[in-house]
């Protein structure tokens, strides 16, 4: 496995993800990264070197989830140590969208995102582990019938939500903090 360094070698997190092979680690230095990232169904680790207090991913107005993970059952990437903010999606979460697989989301601050089905994090048909994150000030104001201001867990799966602080999230319908659906 290799370590791909951002911004020393790769100018963006997404450029490093695109170059990564399964088992690689994308290591991100402190800073504000104005981009959306898609893990492209890869089993890789994407982690900051300085933690969420000094490493932010903010798409600066670009529509859609800040982080997307569309995974097969066998895929298990890790996202660790970021502030995820400013995402706005008219369908899924504005912060982190997870479908399938068994990713680990840990030690992140997910804040100031808005989405229709899960403002901060959407987990569907997944065995994701959401651990030791702060999920706050996210909202679900964008559509009627949506739910889950902080986290939305939907569909068949075995998601684990452990040791998180979930506070000050809002929903126009139900599940201001966490919504469970189907």
QUIVEN-V61205 format. One record per run of one state. SS is the DSSP state (a for helix, b for strand, c for the rest). FROM is the first residue (numbers start at 1). LEN is the number of residues. If there is no record, write none. Layout:
ss->SS from->FROM len->LEN
ss->SS from->FROM len->LEN
This chain:
ss->c from->1 len->2
ss->b from->3 len->4
ss->c from->7 len->3
ss->b from->10 len->1
ss->c from->11 len->2
ss->a from->13 len->7
ss->c from->20 len->5
ss->b from->25 len->4
ss->c from->29 len->2
ss->b from->31 len->3
ss->c from->34 len->3
ss->b from->37 len->2
ss->c from->39 len->6
ss->b from->45 len->4
ss->c from->49 len->6
ss->b from->55 len->4
ss->c from->59 len->5
ss->b from->64 len->1
ss->c from->65 len->2
ss->b from->67 len->4
ss->c from->71 len->7
ss->b from->78 len->3
ss->c from->81 len->2
ss->b from->83 len->3
ss->c from->86 len->2
ss->b from->88 len->1
ss->c from->89 len->7
ss->b from->96 len->4
ss->c from->100 len->4
ss->b from->104 len->3
ss->c from->107 len->2
ss->b from->109 len->3
ss->c from->112 len->2
ss->b from->114 len->1
ss->c from->115 len->6
ss->b from->121 len->4
ss->c from->125 len->4
ss->b from->129 len->3
ss->c from->132 len->2
ss->b from->134 len->3
ss->c from->137 len->2
ss->b from->139 len->2
ss->c from->141 len->6
ss->b from->147 len->1
ss->c from->148 len->3
ss->b from->151 len->4
ss->c from->155 len->5
ss->b from->160 len->3
ss->c from->163 len->2
ss->b from->165 len->3
ss->c from->168 len->2
ss->b from->170 len->2
ss->c from->172 len->2
ss->b from->174 len->1
ss->c from->175 len->3
ss->b from->178 len->4
ss->c from->182 len->1
